């Protein structure tokens, strides 16, 4: 038996889209009627010729995927990441045989269970119970196999109370819980999961990630699309970065995630891992003087990067020019969550570090954080330079970005996630017996 369960060779998927030409003049009712009649004739002709019906009077060919080639081994958990519109969902639809590729070929060895959108494979008029059997049958399971897994599916989905209710009355969260439970428990050789888990709450997402991890450890294959880099890093040893329908990076998840995050950095274009060039911007406070030049992140051994386990030490190194021209100038790092929630500000004045005498030279400001107290997630760094009594001299919003990953910070095997908030505290409980 071959170790390769998915082999894609020069896959391409082309769509033809229509555009409505904009007219500069006023259209009369007669013009509109004649135009609609002409469109109807064109669509009728295309229908009889077996061509796709395109809305609009001009068309354009768009390649959602182009020259995609890769292999996936049995038991491998593969992450697929990229910006919206990069081609991730189209790739999964091709691999799931929902749509045919325009070019190339894909070979799959094993039964595929796909969860691409809420309620995939469910009939809205049937009950949850009936849909479990329907979906299981579609996946190629026998009734005996479904019976054997039925109780586990219901318990995992937490929909016992609504099991005999038509799923059209389910909330989106209930829908996805049941759909995932069916797909994951009916033992497919290949489990394909899109960003659909985003509809679930944090506790359910954690449960799903645990289940997918169990599936992968059981020798089955998982393909996982997500914008949650912490989840990708925790589950997938290997990832593929799609950009404009093509594979830009394929390799170790840590490396691929770093490439994805740095390439979408807003301040200075494409960045290397943990290094951020901030020189290609305007300083709105001192238009003729750009103080903050660059930022890089590293561990205490000097290894640069932007992935840090919880509790690990981190250095922020800011290269500045001419900051010492300003007496008592201070530098600050502002850490924000991914949705711009302000977490904390760390200024050089807190440790009584400032510039006593003006000088004209380049400097490097280094901030040491002995233990990162943040829970898993991705965080932004703003850098600001200010002079007491004068105000800001330079400010770089979203100067850098780093991701905190899970770690056993308490030494008990208990894994913290973003479900618990934004930060963790070094602490311990003591439970005493009453006397």
SENUFI-604815 format. One line per field, with one value per atom (N, C-alpha, C): atom name; x, y, z. Coordinates in steps of 0.02 Angstrom, whole numbers, m for minus. Example, Ala and Ser with C-alpha at 12.3 -4.5 7.8 and 13.67 -1.06 7.14 Angstrom:
at = N	CA	C	N	CA	C .
east = 660	615	660	642	684	645 .
north = m284	m225	m165	m112	m53	2 .
up = 390	390	390	354	357	394 .
// end
This chain:
at = N	CA	C	N	CA	C	N	CA	C	N	CA	C	N	CA	C	N	CA	C	N	CA	C	N	CA	C	N	CA	C	N	CA	C	N	CA	C	N	CA	C	N	CA	C	N	CA	C	N	CA	C	N	CA	C	N	CA	C	N	CA	C	N	CA	C	N	CA	C	N	CA	C	N	CA	C	N	CA	C	N	CA	C	N	CA	C	N	CA	C	N	CA	C	N	CA	C	N	CA	C	N	CA	C	N	CA	C	N	CA	C	N	CA	C	N	CA	C	N	CA	C	N	CA	C	N	CA	C	N	CA	C	N	CA	C	N	CA	C	N	CA	C	N	CA	C	N	CA	C	N	CA	C	N	CA	C	N	CA	C	N	CA	C	N	CA	C	N	CA	C	N	CA	C	N	CA	C	N	CA	C	N	CA	C	N	CA	C	N	CA	C	N	CA	C	N	CA	C	N	CA	C	N	CA	C	N	CA	C	N	CA	C	N	CA	C	N	CA	C	N	CA	C	N	CA	C	N	CA	C	N	CA	C	N	CA	C	N	CA	C	N	CA	C	N	CA	C	N	CA	C	N	CA	C	N	CA	C	N	CA	C	N	CA	C	N	CA	C	N	CA	C	N	CA	C	N	CA	C	N	CA	C	N	CA	C	N	CA	C	N	CA	C	N	CA	C	N	CA	C	N	CA	C	N	CA	C	N	CA	C	N	CA	C	N	CA	C	N	CA	C	N	CA	C	N	CA	C	N	CA	C	N	CA	C	N	CA	C	N	CA	C	N	CA	C	N	CA	C	N	CA	C	N	CA	C	N	CA	C	N	CA	C	N	CA	C	N	CA	C	N	CA	C	N	CA	C	N	CA	C	N	CA	C	N	CA	C	N	CA	C	N	CA	C	N	CA	C	N	CA	C	N	CA	C	N	CA	C	N	CA	C	N	CA	C	N	CA	C	N	CA	C	N	CA	C	N	CA	C	N	CA	C	N	CA	C	N	CA	C	N	CA	C	N	CA	C	N	CA	C	N	CA	C	N	CA	C	N	CA	C	N	CA	C	N	CA	C	N	CA	C	N	CA	C	N	CA	C	N	CA	C	N	CA	C	N	CA	C	N	CA	C	N	CA	C	N	CA	C	N	CA	C	N	CA	C	N	CA	C	N	CA	C	N	CA	C	N	CA	C	N	CA	C	N	CA	C	N	CA	C	N	CA	C	N	CA	C	N	CA	C	N	CA	C	N	CA	C	N	CA	C	N	CA	C	N	CA	C	N	CA	C	N	CA	C	N	CA	C	N	CA	C	N	CA	C	N	CA	C	N	CA	C	N	CA	C	N	CA	C	N	CA	C	N	CA	C	N	CA	C	N	CA	C	N	CA	C	N	CA	C	N	CA	C	N	CA	C	N	CA	C	N	CA	C	N	CA	C	N	CA	C	N	CA	C	N	CA	C	N	CA	C	N	CA	C	N	CA	C	N	CA	C	N	CA	C	N	CA	C	N	CA	C	N	CA	C	N	CA	C	N	CA	C	N	CA	C	N	CA	C	N	CA	C	N	CA	C	N	CA	C	N	CA	C	N	CA	C	N	CA	C	N	CA	C	N	CA	C	N	CA	C	N	CA	C	N	CA	C	N	CA	C	N	CA	C	N	CA	C	N	CA	C	N	CA	C	N	CA	C	N	CA	C	N	CA	C	N	CA	C	N	CA	C	N	CA	C	N	CA	C	N	CA	C	N	CA	C	N	CA	C	N	CA	C	N	CA	C	N	CA	C	N	CA	C	N	CA	C	N	CA	C	N	CA	C	N	CA	C	N	CA	C	N	CA	C	N	CA	C	N	CA	C	N	CA	C	N	CA	C	N	CA	C	N	CA	C	N	CA	C	N	CA	C	N	CA	C	N	CA	C	N	CA	C	N	CA	C	N	CA	C	N	CA	C	N	CA	C	N	CA	C	N	CA	C	N	CA	C	N	CA	C	N	CA	C	N	CA	C	N	CA	C	N	CA	C	N	CA	C	N	CA	C	N	CA	C	N	CA	C	N	CA	C	N	CA	C	N	CA	C	N	CA	C	N	CA	C	N	CA	C	N	CA	C	N	CA	C	N	CA	C	N	CA	C	N	CA	C	N	CA	C	N	CA	C	N	CA	C	N	CA	C	N	CA	C	N	CA	C	N	CA	C	N	CA	C	N	CA	C	N	CA	C	N	CA	C	N	CA	C	N	CA	C	N	CA	C	N	CA	C	N	CA	C	N	CA	C	N	CA	C	N	CA	C	N	CA	C	N	CA	C	N	CA	C	N	CA	C	N	CA	C	N	CA	C	N	CA	C	N	CA	C	N	CA	C	N	CA	C	N	CA	C	N	CA	C	N	CA	C	N	CA	C	N	CA	C	N	CA	C	N	CA	C	N	CA	C	N	CA	C	N	CA	C	N	CA	C	N	CA	C	N	CA	C	N	CA	C	N	CA	C	N	CA	C	N	CA	C	N	CA	C	N	CA	C	N	CA	C	N	CA	C	N	CA	C	N	CA	C	N	CA	C	N	CA	C	N	CA	C	N	CA	C	N	CA	C	N	CA	C	N	CA	C	N	CA	C	N	CA	C	N	CA	C	N	CA	C	N	CA	C	N	CA	C	N	CA	C	N	CA	C	N	CA	C	N	CA	C	N	CA	C	N	CA	C	N	CA	C	N	CA	C	N	CA	C	N	CA	C	N	CA	C	N	CA	C	N	CA	C	N	CA	C	N	CA	C	N	CA	C	N	CA	C	N	CA	C	N	CA	C	N	CA	C	N	CA	C	N	CA	C	N	CA	C	N	CA	C	N	CA	C	N	CA	C	N	CA	C	N	CA	C	N	CA	C	N	CA	C	N	CA	C	N	CA	C	N	CA	C	N	CA	C	N	CA	C	N	CA	C	N	CA	C	N	CA	C	N	CA	C	N	CA	C	N	CA	C	N	CA	C	N	CA	C	N	CA	C	N	CA	C	N	CA	C	N	CA	C	N	CA	C	N	CA	C	N	CA	C	N	CA	C	N	CA	C	N	CA	C	N	CA	C	N	CA	C	N	CA	C	N	CA	C	N	CA	C	N	CA	C	N	CA	C	N	CA	C	N	CA	C	N	CA	C	N	CA	C	N	CA	C	N	CA	C	N	CA	C	N	CA	C	N	CA	C	N	CA	C	N	CA	C	N	CA	C	N	CA	C	N	CA	C	N	CA	C	N	CA	C	N	CA	C	N	CA	C	N	CA	C	N	CA	C	N	CA	C	N	CA	C	N	CA	C	N	CA	C	N	CA	C	N	CA	C	N	CA	C	N	CA	C	N	CA	C	N	CA	C	N	CA	C	N	CA	C	N	CA	C	N	CA	C	N	CA	C	N	CA	C	N	CA	C	N	CA	C	N	CA	C	N	CA	C	N	CA	C .
east = 42	0	44	29	68	55	107	99	65	62	33	m42	m83	m156	m187	m152	m175	m116	m128	m76	m108	m90	m116	m60	m77	m28	m53	m18	m32	m106	m139	m210	m223	m276	m298	m374	m402	m475	m489	m524	m540	m615	m632	m702	m710	m767	m784	m835	m818	m863	m886	m945	m973	m969	m967	m966	m1021	m1053	m1103	m1069	m1067	m1035	m1073	m1037	m1068	m1080	m1139	m1156	m1158	m1131	m1129	m1193	m1237	m1297	m1358	m1412	m1474	m1506	m1532	m1565	m1640	m1672	m1745	m1773	m1838	m1871	m1861	m1864	m1855	m1784	m1733	m1664	m1657	m1687	m1683	m1716	m1775	m1811	m1772	m1744	m1705	m1642	m1611	m1550	m1565	m1619	m1638	m1656	m1690	m1707	m1644	m1595	m1532	m1496	m1494	m1463	m1498	m1565	m1604	m1587	m1579	m1562	m1492	m1445	m1377	m1376	m1413	m1415	m1448	m1500	m1534	m1487	m1449	m1401	m1348	m1321	m1269	m1296	m1360	m1390	m1394	m1416	m1422	m1353	m1303	m1235	m1196	m1229	m1197	m1146	m1147	m1101	m1129	m1087	m1113	m1146	m1200	m1236	m1203	m1180	m1143	m1186	m1192	m1229	m1185	m1209	m1170	m1156	m1133	m1121	m1047	m1003	m933	m911	m863	m840	m765	m743	m672	m656	m599	m577	m533	m551	m514	m490	m425	m397	m397	m443	m445	m387	m365	m307	m266	m199	m156	m92	m80	m19	m6	m57	m51	m28	28	54	80	57	81	59	88	69	56	10	m5	1	38	48	m7	m14	m63	m46	m96	m86	m58	m51	m23	m79	m66	m112	m84	m118	m94	m136	m104	m139	m136	m190	m192	m212	m168	m180	m172	m195	m190	m245	m239	m288	m355	m408	m472	m463	m490	m484	m420	m380	m318	m329	m388	m403	m409	m410	m412	m475	m533	m596	m604	m582	m586	m544	m484	m442	m476	m507	m541	m600	m636	m692	m668	m610	m582	m561	m528	m506	m565	m620	m680	m725	m703	m740	m807	m812	m872	m871	m811	m803	m743	m746	m692	m639	m576	m523	m526	m504	m501	m439	m385	m324	m294	m251	m217	m261	m236	m273	m257	m302	m291	m312	m271	m287	m291	m344	m356	m367	m331	m336	m370	m435	m471	m537	m577	m643	m634	m666	m659	m722	m715	m770	m754	m798	m785	m835	m808	m850	m828	m861	m840	m882	m944	m987	m1042	m1075	m1124	m1179	m1190	m1245	m1229	m1166	m1149	m1174	m1213	m1238	m1299	m1327	m1387	m1449	m1504	m1569	m1607	m1626	m1656	m1722	m1759	m1824	m1818	m1760	m1751	m1726	m1739	m1717	m1642	m1616	m1545	m1530	m1573	m1563	m1561	m1610	m1613	m1554	m1530	m1473	m1408	m1402	m1343	m1339	m1396	m1397	m1388	m1419	m1412	m1340	m1310	m1241	m1192	m1204	m1161	m1165	m1225	m1233	m1197	m1201	m1166	m1091	m1066	m995	m974	m1023	m1008	m1010	m1042	m1045	m1107	m1101	m1158	m1201	m1263	m1307	m1278	m1245	m1216	m1160	m1119	m1065	m1093	m1146	m1176	m1206	m1240	m1269	m1215	m1158	m1104	m1077	m1077	m1050	m1103	m1166	m1221	m1217	m1211	m1211	m1152	m1093	m1035	m1047	m1078	m1093	m1139	m1192	m1241	m1210	m1170	m1138	m1089	m1052	m1003	m1037	m1091	m1127	m1169	m1185	m1225	m1293	m1327	m1392	m1446	m1435	m1482	m1554	m1563	m1630	m1666	m1627	m1657	m1646	m1631	m1613	m1669	m1732	m1789	m1823	m1786	m1811	m1780	m1817	m1788	m1730	m1676	m1615	m1623	m1675	m1687	m1702	m1721	m1735	m1673	m1618	m1557	m1523	m1489	m1446	m1384	m1346	m1286	m1236	m1233	m1188	m1208	m1273	m1297	m1285	m1298	m1286	m1215	m1168	m1098	m1074	m1099	m1080	m1100	m1161	m1184	m1148	m1138	m1104	m1032	m997	m929	m927	m973	m975	m984	m1028	m1039	m976	m948	m889	m830	m820	m760	m767	m828	m838	m851	m866	m882	m821	m762	m699	m681	m681	m656	m580	m552	m479	m451	m491	m468	m523	m506	m553	m533	m580	m567	m611	m580	m618	m599	m649	m638	m648	m647	m651	m719	m761	m828	m829	m775	m774	m777	m768	m771	m840	m891	m959	m969	m929	m937	m905	m924	m894	m823	m788	m718	m711	m757	m753	m763	m810	m823	m763	m734	m675	m619	m609	m557	m572	m635	m655	m642	m658	m648	m574	m533	m461	m434	m459	m438	m458	m519	m542	m502	m487	m447	m376	m350	m285	m288	m343	m351	m356	m392	m399	m331	m290	m223	m179	m181	m140	m162	m226	m252	m232	m189	m165	m205	m256	m295	m269	m291	m264	m313	m287	m328	m303	m349	m335	m375	m341	m373	m360	m413	m409	m432	m391	m410	m371	m400	m363	m336	m348	m322	m254	m201	m134	m113	m141	m126	m152	m213	m242	m202	m182	m142	m76	m44	21	15	m40	m49	m66	m104	m128	m85	m58	m27	49	84	157	180	138	155	98	115	63	81	30	38	9	47	23	3	m61	m86	m87	m69	m69	m89	m147	m170	m181	m203	m216	m156	m97	m36	m3	36	72	133	135	192	242	218	263	233	275	253	308	291	342	320	367	353	305	254	201	229	278	306	334	370	401	348	298	246	203	186	146	185	250	290	291	296	295	228	173	106	96	115	105	149	212	258	241	217	202	142	100	41	48	111	125	112	74	53	105	156	200	253	281	338	338	282	280	302	330	349	407	401	451	479	539	565	539	547	517	544	499	517	553	562	596	549	545	497	531	534	563	510	524	476	497	546	574	534	488	450	382	383	321	333	281	285	276	315	308	264	202	156	172	216	233	294	344	403	413	381	381	451	500	567	614	588	632	596	619	592	636	610	652	654	595	593	607	659	680	659	665	649	639	610	596	611	642	646	633	606	589	635	654	700	692	718	721	785	798	856	922	920	981	995	949	959	928	892	860	798	797	742	683	623	562	502	442	382	334	359	320	352	314	341	293	317	274	257	200	182	237	250	299	371	383	452	473	539	565	565	561	559	595	629	661	627	614	594	651	680	736	715	717	695	756	769	823	795	827	803	861	843	892	875	922	913	867	850	808	844	911	950	957	928	926	878	834	780	791	804	818	760	775	726	675	690	645	637	577	562	531	541	512	464	410	360	336	322	291	220	172	102	81	57	37	m40	m65	m137	m155	m217	m242	m253	m271	m280	m338	m387	m442	m433	m369	m349	m370	m383	m395	m329	m326	m265	m251	m193	m177	m131	m76	m30	17	48	99	161	219	282	327	342	384	453	502	570	573	527	526	509	474	457	519	572	634	687	664	708	761	743	789	769	812	798	864	860	919	931	988	1003	1028	1076	1108	1094	1075	1064	1128	1121	1176	1149	1191	1170	1201	1166	1192	1134	1148	1097	1098	1039	1033	990	995	951	920	854	819	796	814	798	753	697	650	653	669	671	608	575	516	535	549	573	524	459	408	348	328	270	207	168	110	46	52	m7	m29	m95	m123	m115	m122	m112	m153	m122	m155	m103	m128	m84	m92	m37	m38	1	m22	10	54	105	148	147	129	137	200	238	298	289	303	296	358	377	431	400	413	383	433	424	465	420	433	390	382	321	307	301	323	321	268	270	222	256	218	244	292	345	394	387	365	354	306	266	219	208	219	209	155	97	42	54	43	54	124	172	242	265	239	258	202	213	161	194	168	195	138	152	102	127	84	99	65	103	77	68	31	17	80	82	137	113	145	125	158	133	166	160	111	102	136	160	193	146	82	32	0	19	m12	m76	m95	m156	m140	m176	m163	m211	m184	m225	m236	m295	m311	m339	m355	m383	m453	m481	m545	m541	m480	m472	m457	m457	m446	m386	m349	m291	m225	m225	m163	m172	m116	m117	m72	m84	m45	m10	52	86	51	24	m16	m22	m50	m63	m121	m159	m215	m194	m222	m214	m284	m302	m369	m359	m387	m378	m442	m432	m488	m513	m578	m606	m598	m583	m574	m634 .
north = m60	0	62	109	170	217	254	303	367	377	437	426	467	459	514	570	624	646	646	670	718	781	832	850	849	863	919	975	1035	1052	1051	1067	1139	1150	1217	1220	1275	1284	1354	1355	1419	1432	1493	1514	1571	1572	1627	1671	1734	1780	1834	1862	1913	1982	2032	2102	2140	2183	2226	2292	2306	2367	2428	2478	2539	2587	2614	2661	2731	2778	2846	2884	2857	2895	2864	2902	2879	2826	2772	2719	2728	2727	2729	2660	2656	2591	2547	2575	2535	2505	2546	2521	2462	2469	2416	2352	2358	2299	2264	2303	2273	2240	2272	2244	2178	2175	2113	2059	2078	2028	1999	2043	2019	1972	1989	1945	1877	1878	1815	1771	1800	1761	1730	1770	1745	1686	1694	1641	1578	1586	1528	1492	1530	1499	1461	1492	1459	1396	1398	1340	1281	1293	1239	1214	1256	1236	1204	1199	1169	1213	1278	1325	1350	1370	1400	1466	1480	1543	1596	1649	1702	1765	1796	1859	1917	1960	2017	2015	2071	2073	2067	2063	2047	1993	1953	1898	1903	1870	1869	1801	1772	1708	1721	1689	1697	1628	1622	1559	1560	1522	1516	1473	1425	1383	1378	1376	1371	1334	1279	1239	1218	1189	1164	1092	1078	1010	997	943	924	853	824	757	759	716	711	638	625	557	534	469	440	460	483	502	572	610	678	729	778	834	893	915	968	1030	1086	1150	1186	1219	1259	1330	1378	1446	1494	1556	1607	1659	1714	1767	1745	1782	1770	1777	1729	1731	1699	1669	1638	1572	1542	1478	1419	1431	1376	1333	1367	1330	1295	1328	1296	1233	1235	1176	1119	1135	1082	1053	1095	1071	1024	1039	995	929	932	870	829	862	827	803	815	796	832	891	932	969	990	1022	991	991	961	1012	991	1039	1054	1114	1132	1102	1096	1066	1022	976	933	876	841	785	777	743	728	656	619	550	545	511	505	432	409	339	338	328	325	362	349	381	451	500	570	594	625	659	733	774	845	886	936	985	1054	1076	1137	1198	1187	1242	1215	1258	1236	1195	1134	1093	1055	1049	1012	941	920	852	839	891	884	904	869	888	927	989	1032	1006	967	943	881	848	788	807	763	775	762	782	769	695	654	581	555	576	553	576	638	663	628	603	563	502	468	408	426	481	503	521	562	583	525	481	422	378	371	331	363	430	466	455	450	439	367	324	254	207	228	186	141	83	39	59	36	53	26	m32	m62	m17	11	55	119	146	207	194	138	120	117	90	81	149	199	264	315	296	344	382	345	377	426	407	451	516	510	569	617	591	632	665	627	655	710	700	751	814	807	864	901	869	899	924	881	900	848	813	760	786	845	872	886	899	918	865	805	752	737	742	726	789	844	907	917	940	953	1002	988	1028	1099	1112	1180	1227	1199	1240	1245	1215	1219	1287	1309	1368	1347	1397	1380	1341	1357	1321	1247	1234	1165	1127	1162	1133	1107	1152	1134	1082	1084	1033	964	958	893	871	918	902	879	914	894	827	817	754	695	702	647	635	689	682	652	671	650	580	559	496	436	449	393	366	379	349	354	414	421	415	393	391	462	508	577	624	668	717	786	819	885	936	986	1035	1105	1145	1215	1258	1323	1371	1369	1320	1316	1314	1291	1287	1356	1409	1476	1493	1455	1469	1444	1396	1368	1412	1400	1438	1411	1446	1428	1358	1338	1271	1217	1229	1180	1176	1234	1233	1193	1201	1163	1088	1070	999	971	1012	991	981	1028	1021	958	944	882	821	822	765	756	812	807	781	800	775	700	676	604	568	599	568	560	614	611	559	558	510	438	430	363	339	375	354	379	421	449	519	544	607	664	722	782	839	871	934	988	1039	1089	1159	1195	1265	1309	1358	1403	1467	1521	1584	1588	1537	1535	1502	1543	1516	1474	1489	1448	1378	1372	1306	1268	1303	1271	1246	1287	1269	1210	1208	1155	1088	1089	1028	1002	1047	1027	1035	981	985	1017	1012	1040	1083	1137	1182	1204	1225	1253	1323	1371	1440	1453	1469	1486	1562	1584	1656	1664	1694	1704	1640	1586	1523	1479	1500	1461	1447	1394	1377	1422	1463	1507	1476	1434	1406	1339	1288	1222	1194	1181	1155	1154	1157	1157	1213	1197	1246	1311	1305	1365	1412	1384	1425	1455	1415	1438	1492	1482	1532	1598	1594	1654	1691	1654	1684	1718	1685	1712	1777	1776	1835	1893	1878	1932	1962	1922	1947	1994	1990	2033	2088	2103	2157	2224	2269	2330	2386	2384	2442	2446	2389	2393	2341	2317	2267	2199	2160	2092	2091	2051	2050	1979	1974	1908	1890	1828	1804	1843	1878	1914	1980	2000	2062	2108	2171	2217	2283	2296	2358	2412	2465	2519	2584	2581	2642	2668	2628	2650	2677	2733	2762	2836	2871	2942	2950	2996	3014	3076	3068	3124	3176	3157	3203	3246	3215	3251	3230	3265	3243	3234	3272	3268	3222	3188	3146	3081	3026	2960	2929	2926	2901	2825	2793	2719	2691	2650	2623	2550	2510	2439	2407	2347	2309	2237	2203	2130	2098	2037	1999	1939	1921	1864	1835	1774	1746	1770	1748	1774	1748	1699	1674	1711	1757	1796	1766	1710	1679	1719	1746	1789	1748	1773	1739	1774	1752	1783	1732	1672	1622	1609	1618	1610	1569	1515	1478	1521	1508	1542	1535	1590	1588	1595	1595	1601	1674	1685	1753	1780	1846	1877	1944	1960	2025	2062	2128	2172	2221	2221	2265	2316	2381	2435	2476	2479	2520	2590	2640	2709	2754	2810	2859	2928	2957	3025	3033	2978	2984	3024	3018	3051	3127	3153	3226	3258	3216	3242	3222	3272	3258	3223	3171	3132	3096	3088	3051	2980	2955	2887	2847	2782	2737	2691	2673	2628	2577	2518	2465	2454	2457	2446	2379	2334	2268	2266	2245	2241	2172	2153	2089	2095	2039	2040	2085	2094	2138	2208	2226	2293	2310	2260	2274	2290	2348	2371	2327	2295	2250	2284	2313	2345	2392	2437	2482	2476	2467	2462	2518	2566	2622	2617	2648	2648	2687	2735	2773	2731	2674	2631	2603	2593	2567	2622	2686	2744	2747	2723	2726	2783	2833	2889	2920	2969	3001	3067	3070	3131	3187	3172	3224	3211	3262	3254	3231	3185	3161	3149	3145	3135	3070	3016	2951	2901	2842	2790	2751	2728	2688	2627	2582	2524	2518	2516	2508	2436	2403	2332	2324	2293	2278	2204	2185	2115	2098	2045	2020	1950	1941	1876	1819	1833	1781	1813	1786	1813	1790	1836	1817	1811	1808	1808	1737	1729	1665	1657	1595	1584	1630	1655	1701	1742	1786	1831	1902	1938	2004	2054	2117	2171	2212	2244	2289	2358	2409	2479	2506	2547	2578	2654	2686	2759	2789	2848	2887	2953	2973	3034	3071	3136	3178	3210	3197	3225	3300	3323	3394	3419	3379	3399	3359	3293	3250	3199	3168	3115	3143	3104	3119	3072	3012	2961	2909	2880	2828	2780	2715	2665	2617	2621	2576	2509	2455	2387	2380	2399	2395	2323	2278	2208	2164	2100	2051	1988	1957	1893	1848	1784	1734	1696	1689	1650	1582	1530	1462	1428	1374	1339	1308	1307	1275	1255	1205	1180	1224	1285	1333	1314	1274	1254	1187	1154	1089	1034	1041	991	957	978	951	988	1038	1076	1128	1124	1170	1229	1289	1349	1371	1399	1425	1496	1528	1595	1595	1537	1532	1563	1563	1586	1661	1695	1768	1788	1838	1865	1850	1846	1835	1779	1753	1705	1731	1709	1730	1669	1678	1624	1618	1561	1554	1480	1468	1399	1400	1346	1338	1292	1305	1259	1246	1183	1164	1129	1159	1133	1097	1047	1011	1047	1054	1089	1045	1078	1040	1052 .
up = 0	0	0	m47	m53	6	26	80	55	m10	m39	m49	m15	m22	m66	m73	m118	m161	m226	m272	m322	m319	m366	m415	m480	m532	m577	m574	m615	m617	m559	m556	m574	m611	m626	m629	m607	m610	m636	m694	m726	m723	m705	m705	m755	m787	m831	m797	m787	m753	m801	m787	m831	m799	m843	m821	m858	m822	m853	m872	m936	m959	m935	m910	m886	m944	m948	m1001	m972	m1011	m987	m999	m1043	m1059	m1025	m1025	m996	m1040	m1011	m1048	m1044	m1101	m1102	m1089	m1079	m1069	m1129	m1190	m1250	m1252	m1233	m1232	m1183	m1124	m1074	m1098	m1129	m1154	m1209	m1255	m1310	m1284	m1235	m1206	m1171	m1132	m1097	m1147	m1202	m1253	m1285	m1298	m1327	m1280	m1214	m1165	m1163	m1166	m1164	m1223	m1282	m1342	m1335	m1308	m1299	m1250	m1195	m1144	m1171	m1212	m1242	m1289	m1328	m1374	m1335	m1282	m1242	m1209	m1187	m1155	m1203	m1265	m1314	m1337	m1334	m1354	m1296	m1237	m1180	m1146	m1159	m1127	m1061	m1015	m952	m966	m929	m938	m894	m926	m892	m892	m834	m827	m848	m894	m916	m990	m1017	m1089	m1108	m1059	m1072	m1023	m1043	m1000	m989	m934	m917	m887	m906	m878	m817	m761	m698	m675	m662	m637	m561	m532	m459	m434	m475	m460	m524	m516	m574	m557	m593	m585	m513	m482	m413	m413	m383	m378	m307	m277	m210	m196	m144	m121	m46	m24	48	67	121	144	191	197	243	315	352	421	430	376	381	392	434	444	406	353	309	318	335	339	273	255	193	213	202	224	166	177	125	136	102	108	77	92	59	m17	m54	m127	m153	m109	m132	m167	m158	m192	m146	m80	m31	m38	m37	m41	m108	m161	m228	m229	m199	m197	m160	m103	m65	m104	m142	m182	m237	m266	m317	m286	m228	m194	m170	m154	m130	m187	m249	m310	m315	m285	m293	m359	m379	m444	m480	m547	m586	m602	m604	m623	m697	m716	m787	m819	m782	m807	m752	m773	m725	m700	m650	m623	m549	m514	m443	m431	m395	m377	m301	m277	m206	m188	m139	m117	m48	m47	17	15	65	71	101	69	89	124	182	215	216	186	178	219	252	288	263	210	176	193	213	234	278	315	364	330	356	331	268	249	188	193	143	141	184	215	256	216	230	200	253	238	289	318	279	302	347	346	386	456	503	572	579	637	650	646	674	674	602	562	492	451	466	429	447	508	526	481	472	430	357	335	265	249	292	280	285	332	338	276	248	188	129	124	71	76	137	148	137	122	106	165	221	280	277	306	312	372	373	430	496	492	552	579	535	556	587	556	583	651	660	725	779	759	808	832	788	804	825	822	830	897	951	1017	1026	998	1002	964	905	864	901	929	964	1025	1062	1122	1104	1051	1030	1006	968	940	992	1047	1101	1076	1037	1010	1029	1085	1104	1107	1134	1144	1078	1025	961	907	928	881	832	854	811	785	783	754	685	635	569	575	539	548	521	482	458	517	574	633	679	660	699	690	741	733	693	668	629	672	737	781	789	797	803	738	682	616	609	623	612	662	724	773	749	724	701	638	591	529	542	586	601	637	683	721	674	625	577	536	508	465	502	565	601	631	648	683	638	575	531	495	524	506	432	404	336	334	279	274	268	239	228	253	299	326	301	267	238	273	306	346	325	305	288	350	341	396	432	414	441	517	549	622	655	616	644	671	648	674	745	765	832	885	948	1003	1017	1062	1075	1103	1146	1176	1124	1078	1025	977	960	916	947	1012	1047	1042	1051	1048	977	926	857	841	864	852	886	945	979	940	912	874	810	776	715	730	788	809	821	851	861	794	746	680	647	650	620	654	721	758	745	725	709	641	606	541	482	496	441	423	367	340	351	370	382	338	302	267	301	325	368	341	323	302	360	379	433	429	457	466	537	577	646	645	647	640	700	759	818	808	781	769	716	662	610	638	678	707	754	793	843	809	755	725	668	627	564	566	553	549	485	433	368	343	308	281	210	174	107	108	82	76	4	m7	m73	m82	m141	m156	m229	m241	m309	m348	m312	m345	m356	m331	m340	m272	m270	m208	m203	m150	m139	m92	m46	3	27	32	54	99	163	207	279	325	396	414	455	470	500	544	575	522	474	421	376	357	312	345	408	444	449	464	468	401	346	280	267	287	276	316	380	422	400	384	366	298	252	185	185	236	239	291	307	355	321	352	318	315	358	363	309	291	245	192	169	116	141	98	115	164	216	269	275	303	321	391	410	473	533	567	627	614	551	535	496	516	487	468	404	378	382	419	430	399	353	325	265	238	179	199	236	261	275	293	311	386	415	485	489	513	513	567	615	669	651	620	596	523	476	407	377	400	371	410	459	501	520	491	506	561	621	677	678	679	682	613	608	544	533	585	577	645	644	705	691	738	732	800	797	857	862	922	931	1000	1008	1076	1109	1170	1207	1179	1136	1104	1038	1021	960	898	905	848	829	768	747	724	737	718	749	731	759	789	805	841	908	962	1029	1071	1103	1150	1211	1242	1304	1355	1391	1445	1423	1357	1332	1334	1336	1335	1263	1256	1190	1193	1138	1130	1073	1084	1030	1019	961	945	893	912	868	848	783	757	743	773	767	743	714	691	719	754	778	837	870	930	984	985	1037	1027	973	966	1015	1042	1083	1156	1198	1269	1302	1341	1379	1335	1270	1226	1250	1246	1268	1211	1213	1163	1199	1165	1195	1145	1170	1130	1156	1111	1128	1098	1140	1116	1112	1054	1043	1018	1030	1004	929	898	826	804	849	833	862	875	898	969	1010	1081	1116	1148	1181	1242	1244	1299	1350	1326	1372	1335	1372	1346	1389	1358	1395	1370	1414	1394	1425	1392	1419	1485	1495	1557	1617	1607	1663	1698	1658	1688	1693	1692	1700	1646	1586	1530	1484	1478	1434	1412	1369	1341	1377	1413	1452	1408	1365	1325	1251	1213	1142	1106	1060	1019	948	901	832	807	818	796	794	768	765	830	850	911	898	944	944	1013	1015	1079	1084	1140	1149	1209	1199	1253	1267	1329	1350	1389	1368	1405	1429	1494	1519	1507	1515	1504	1470	1414	1380	1417	1445	1485	1444	1378	1335	1320	1311	1291	1216	1190	1118	1074	1022	976	939	896	858	883	890	921	878	881	845	893	865	904	871	909	888	921	886	913	912	968	972	1005	981	1011	1034	1097	1123	1167	1172	1216	1268	1332	1385	1378	1382	1377	1306	1257	1186	1149	1159	1126	1081	1036	993	941	930	878	819	831	779	807	763	785	726	738	687	711	680	697	662	698	672	643	682	660	652	692	688	714	706	724	748	800	824	847	848	868	928	978	1038	1030	1041	1034	1102	1103	1166	1196	1262	1297	1367	1395	1462	1515	1524	1568	1642	1660	1730	1745	1693	1703	1724	1709	1729	1669	1608	1548	1528	1568	1553	1500	1443	1388	1389	1393	1392	1320	1305	1240	1248	1191	1195	1225	1238	1272	1343	1372	1441	1445	1389	1391	1350	1374	1338	1373	1440	1477	1528	1551	1606	1661	1722	1780	1810	1829	1866	1934	1947	2008	2027	2085	2107	2156	2155	2201	2258	2316	2372	2400	2403	2429	2495	2548	2615	2638	2678	2707	2770	2773	2831	2894	2948	3011	3056 .
// end
